[in-house]
Amino acid sequence: MFKIILSRMTALLAVILVLVSSCVPANIPSVALPTVDDFYRSNEIIHRKELRLGIVPGPYGDMFVETIFPHLKKLGYTLEVYEFANFMMPNFALAEGQIDLNMFQHNDFLIDFKFENNLNLTAITEIPTLPMSLFSNTYYCLTDIGFGAEIIVPNDTTNLSRSLRILEFAGLIRLAPDINRARAVIDDIIENPRGLNFRLMNAEDIPSILPYVELGIVNGNFIISYGLDLDTALHNEVLAENYLNVIAVRTEDLGQQFVRDIINVIYSAEFREAILDGNGKFYHFQMPRNFARITTNSWKEDQSEDID
């Protein structure tokens, strides 16, 4: 069984959020997704069967419930799904032990967030992901965009830089060639031939104001939940590897059985078939690079060499 719970900030998390600095460290370490060598067998395995999943509005809660949890249920797991209103709270809730895993963010966002806030969280696998997209209720193609149009973009570091690269790829701006493009900001724009006026906003708030603005870049999490259609977007992102969404857990839980069971589901033929179903809701998601070639058996073989 599973339950969906709409979660509000607890008093504790609210205090934490107030104390968090909005500044981004100058040098964030480059951290890759773990390999099989990182999934060690813990000295103290807790056979946790009651899983608590944190999500934000969007399709990823449905993906977990419909394509992952049915296999976990056969192993005796139950599930509670906690839906948070913004991108910050699921990571704080995970670090504080209020949930056991979350599934809503890409790896770059997780890396930035955990180093900014000193959280011991780790991504365990990539998942099929919707791209960011440029939407407009005013214009029907890129060439229609008028001079001085206002565009709303996310205000967090990773998704702002990602939005700017999308606009550059669409031919609407040009960024300075000598910058760190993973940390691009508005001041790094050296050509803006359409005179776009940028307005920064929390990513979760952008879809709701699309009817009232000329242009907006929307994270994949919110495209389906707000009833947006990728086919009507002016431009859809081609996701770089580090912008595929991930499932995250507390680093101390890497060796726990529930993590291993989730990995086995993600790498199974049944999961791939469910995602690639042409009549399903996830068919248009961009797939992880290893999605087609890794099998459950190959992962288990690699694991056994490391942990037995």
Long-range contacts (C-beta under 8 A, 24 or more apart in sequence): 1-73, 1-78, 1-79, 2-65, 2-69, 2-78, 2-79, 2-80, 2-81, 3-79, 3-80, 3-81, 4-61, 4-80, 4-81, 4-83, 5-80, 5-81, 5-82, 5-83, 6-82, 6-83, 7-54, 7-82, 7-83, 7-84, 7-89, 7-93, 8-85, 9-89, 10-98, 12-96, 13-89, 13-92, 13-93, 13-96, 13-98, 16-92, 16-96, 17-88, 17-89, 17-92, 20-88, 20-116, 20-117, 21-116, 23-116, 24-112, 24-116, 24-157, 24-183, 25-115, 25-116, 28-111, 28-112, 28-115, 29-111, 29-115, 31-107, 31-111, 33-107, 33-123, 33-124, 33-125, 33-126, 33-246, 34-122, 34-123, 34-124, 34-254, 36-299, 36-302, 36-303, 36-306, 37-306, 38-122, 38-254, 39-124, 39-254, 39-255, 39-259, 39-260, 39-263, 39-303, 39-306, 39-307, 40-254, 40-255, 40-306, 40-307, 41-255, 41-307, 42-253, 42-254, 42-255, 42-256, 45-255, 45-256, 45-257, 46-256, 47-257, 48-100, 48-256, 48-257, 48-258, 49-76, 49-77, 49-78, 49-258, 50-77, 50-78, 50-80, 51-77, 51-78, 51-79, 51-80, 51-100, 51-101, 51-258, 52-79, 52-80, 52-82, 52-98, 52-99, 52-100, 52-101, 53-79, 53-80, 53-81, 53-82, 53-99, 53-100, 53-101, 53-102, 53-103, 54-82, 54-84, 54-89, 54-90, 54-93, 54-94, 54-99, 54-101, 54-102, 54-103, 54-104, 55-81, 55-82, 55-83, 55-84, 55-90, 55-102, 55-103, 55-104, 56-83, 56-84, 56-85, 56-86, 56-87, 56-90, 56-104, 56-204, 56-221, 57-83, 57-85, 57-204, 57-221, 57-222, 57-225, 58-104, 58-219, 58-220, 58-221, 58-222, 58-223, 58-224, 58-225, 59-130, 59-220, 59-221, 59-223, 59-224, 59-225, 59-281, 59-282, 60-103, 60-104, 60-127, 60-221, 60-245, 61-103, 62-281, 63-103, 63-127, 63-128, 63-275, 63-282, 64-103, 66-274, 67-271, 67-274, 67-275, 67-282, 68-262, 68-265, 68-266, 68-271, 71-265, 71-268, 71-270, 71-271, 72-258, 72-261, 72-262, 72-265, 75-261, 77-258, 77-261, 85-204, 86-202, 86-204, 87-156, 87-202, 87-203, 87-204, 88-113, 91-117, 91-119, 91-121, 91-248, 92-117, 92-119, 94-119, 94-121, 94-248, 94-249, 94-250, 95-119, 95-120, 95-121, 95-250, 97-250, 100-249, 100-250, 100-253, 100-258, 101-247, 101-248, 101-249, 101-258, 101-262, 102-247, 102-248, 103-127, 103-245, 103-246, 103-247, 103-248, 104-221, 104-245, 105-245, 105-246, 105-248, 106-158, 106-242, 106-243, 106-244, 106-245, 106-246, 107-242, 107-243, 107-244, 107-246, 108-158, 108-162, 108-182, 108-242, 108-243, 109-156, 109-158, 109-159, 110-246, 110-248, 112-156, 112-157, 112-158, 120-250, 120-251, 120-252, 121-248, 121-249, 121-250, 121-251, 122-248, 122-249, 122-250, 122-251, 122-254, 123-246, 123-247, 123-248, 124-246, 124-247, 124-248, 124-249, 124-254, 124-259, 124-262, 124-263, 125-246, 125-247, 125-262, 125-263, 125-266, 125-267, 125-288, 126-244, 126-245, 126-246, 126-288, 126-290, 127-244, 127-245, 127-246, 127-247, 127-266, 127-288, 128-244, 128-275, 128-282, 128-285, 128-286, 128-287, 128-288, 128-291, 129-220, 129-239, 129-243, 129-244, 129-245, 129-285, 129-286, 130-220, 130-221, 130-223, 130-224, 130-230, 130-284, 130-285, 130-286, 131-220, 131-230, 131-236, 131-237, 131-238, 131-239, 131-286, 132-159, 132-162, 132-163, 132-166, 132-217, 132-218, 132-219, 132-220, 132-237, 133-217, 133-218, 133-220, 133-223, 133-228, 133-230, 133-233, 133-234, 133-235, 133-236, 133-237, 134-166, 134-167, 134-170, 134-215, 134-216, 134-217, 134-233, 134-234, 134-235, 134-236, 135-210, 135-215, 135-216, 135-217, 135-218, 135-228, 135-232, 135-233, 135-234, 136-210, 136-214, 136-215, 136-216, 136-234, 137-210, 137-211, 138-214, 138-215, 139-214, 139-215, 139-234, 140-234, 141-234, 142-170, 142-171, 142-172, 142-234, 142-235, 145-172, 145-194, 145-196, 145-214, 145-215, 145-234, 146-194, 146-214, 147-194, 147-195, 148-194, 148-195, 148-196, 148-197, 149-194, 149-195, 149-196, 149-197, 149-214, 149-215, 150-196, 150-197, 150-198, 150-199, 150-213, 150-214, 150-215, 151-196, 151-197, 151-198, 151-199, 151-213, 151-214, 151-215, 151-216, 151-217, 152-199, 152-200, 152-201, 152-206, 152-209, 152-210, 152-213, 152-215, 152-216, 152-217, 153-198, 153-199, 153-200, 153-201, 153-206, 153-216, 153-217, 154-200, 154-201, 154-202, 154-203, 154-206, 154-217, 154-219, 155-200, 155-201, 155-202, 155-203, 156-202, 156-203, 157-183, 158-182, 159-203, 159-219, 160-184, 160-185, 160-186, 160-200, 161-185, 162-237, 162-243, 163-217, 164-188, 164-189, 166-217, 166-235, 166-237, 167-196, 167-217, 169-235, 169-237, 169-238, 170-234, 170-235, 172-196, 220-245, 224-281, 230-284, 238-286, 239-286, 241-289, 244-286, 244-288, 260-303, 263-299, 264-296, 264-299, 264-300, 267-294, 267-295, 267-296, 267-298, 267-299, 268-295, 268-296, 269-295, 269-296
